[in-house]
Amino acid sequence: MVDLKSQYLDIRDEVLTAFDETLTGMQLNLGPNVQAFEREWAQYSEVAHAVGVGNGTEALHLLLRAHDVGPGDEVITTSFTFIATIEAIVQTGATPVLVDIDPHTYCISPQLAAEAITPATRAIMAVHLYGHPADMGALAEAIAGRDILLLEDAAQAHGARYCGRRVGGLGDGAAFSFYLSKNLAAYGEGGVVTAGDEALAQRVRSLRVHGSLEKYVHEMIGYNSRLDELQAAVLRIKLRRLDAWNQARREHAARYDAALAGIDDLTLPVVADWAESVYHLYTVRSKRRDELAAALAAAGIGHAIHYAVPCHLQAALADLGYGKGSLPETERAASEVLSLPMYPELTDAQIDRVCEVVREALG
Ligand SMILES: Cc1ncc(COP(=O)(O)O)c(C=O)c1O
C-alpha cells in the first residue's frame, strides 16, 4: 500500500542532520522546530493559526474542547471514517449524530446533514475522506444563520483544495493527523489544529499543556498533548516536499484512471469539479470487491479496505443505536470499496502491474 522506506532514503541525510541539531540544541519541549512548523503549516494551509498536538485524534478532541463542545451537544458527522473522528466527539461527552454519505465522494451528504440538525446541534464535523474535500460550501449553507460550528477532520487531506482554498481554513477549525502513512507524516505520532480565530488557537495551546499557558498556572483541566520536537523537525523537512508529493499522487491517479477505465463493475474515484484531491488513497469500488482483493493478494499486491465495518456498526458505538441498514450508502460503500497502492514513490511499472491484475480479475 505504501513504501515509507523509499521516501526515508530520499531525505535521510536531512533527517539525520535535523535530529542531531535538535538533540544538540536540547530544546525539546515545544522548541524551535514546533514553533517554526506551526508557522509554516499555518502558511501552507492558508489559515492564521496552527497548534501542534500529540496526534490527529487529540487534534480533533482538543478542537472540540476548545469550542466547549460537551454533554448535551450533538455533533453531526459521517460514519464512513476512521473511528477517531467519532471517538473524539464521544470523549467530549457530546453525542455523535451519524448521517449517510454522498456515494460519489464518500464524504458526508450536506443534504442529510441539514436534515439531521436539531436544537441540540453544536457542530458539523466534515471529514475530507481519501484526500477529497467534503462539500464545505453546501455544508456552510446548511448551517447558515444558525449558531452551529463547521469543523474539518482533515487527517487525510493535507494540501487538498475546495474551490481553490486549502482545507484546514474552511470552517471554524480543523484537525490534521501526521500518522505514519498520511500525506504528511511524522516518524511517530503528531497532529495539528488549525484555526482562524486567535482565541480558539490560544485555548488549544492551553489545553495541550494541562490547561496552562503560564507554567504551573492552570486555568482549566487539559491534557498532555504536545507535538514532539523531533517529529516537528521531520515534518518541516517533509513539508517542503508535500506539494511535489501530492502532485505525484495526482499523476499516479491519472495513470490508474486511464488504465482502469471501461472495466465493467469497477467504479473509479470521482473528483468533484470544486475539488482538488490529494489522493491520500486511490479507492475503487466493485460489487466483486472480495474477488478483486483475493486476486491482488495472490499477486502479492498490497491493498486495503477503508473501511469494511463502518463506525455505526462497530461494537464500540453500539450504544448509539444505529442498526444494520440505517445508513445504506455507507454500508454499500463499505462492502464495495478497495484501496490500491498509492504513495508518491510508486513507479509507472508498479501501477501498470496493479492495473493488469485488476483487469484480469474483473475483465
Ligand atoms: C479521518 C481520520 N481522522 C482522524 C484520524 C486520527 O489521527 P491519529 O491516528 O493521528 O490519531 C485519522 C488517522 O489515523 C483519520 O484517518
The ligand as an SDF file (V2000), in Angstrom:
LIG
                    3D

 16 16  0  0  0  0  0  0  0  0999 V2000
  -10.1280   10.5850    9.1260 C   0  0  0  0  0  0  0  0  0  0  0  0
   -9.1930   10.4290   10.2950 C   0  0  0  0  0  0  0  0  0  0  0  0
   -9.4430   11.1080   11.4170 N   0  0  0  0  0  0  0  0  0  0  0  0
   -8.6270   11.0200   12.4760 C   0  0  0  0  0  0  0  0  0  0  0  0
   -7.5070   10.2380   12.4610 C   0  0  0  0  0  0  0  0  0  0  0  0
   -6.6850   10.1080   13.7050 C   0  0  0  0  0  0  0  0  0  0  0  0
   -5.3670   10.5090   13.5880 O   0  0  0  0  0  0  0  0  0  0  0  0
   -4.2460    9.8750   14.5190 P   0  0  0  0  0  0  0  0  0  0  0  0
   -4.0210    8.4690   14.1010 O   0  0  0  0  0  0  0  0  0  0  0  0
   -3.0550   10.7500   14.2770 O   0  0  0  0  0  0  0  0  0  0  0  0
   -4.7090    9.9640   15.9260 O   0  0  0  0  0  0  0  0  0  0  0  0
   -7.1830    9.5320   11.2840 C   0  0  0  0  0  0  0  0  0  0  0  0
   -5.9760    8.7160   11.1170 C   0  0  0  0  0  0  0  0  0  0  0  0
   -5.4890    7.9150   11.7370 O   0  0  0  0  0  0  0  0  0  0  0  0
   -8.0700    9.6100   10.1860 C   0  0  0  0  0  0  0  0  0  0  0  0
   -7.8170    8.9410    9.0540 O   0  0  0  0  0  0  0  0  0  0  0  0
  1  2  1  0
  2  3  1  0
  2 15  2  0
  3  4  2  0
  4  5  1  0
  5  6  1  0
  5 12  2  0
  6  7  1  0
  7  8  1  0
  8  9  2  0
  8 10  1  0
  8 11  1  0
 12 13  1  0
 12 15  1  0
 13 14  2  0
 15 16  1  0
M  END
$$$$
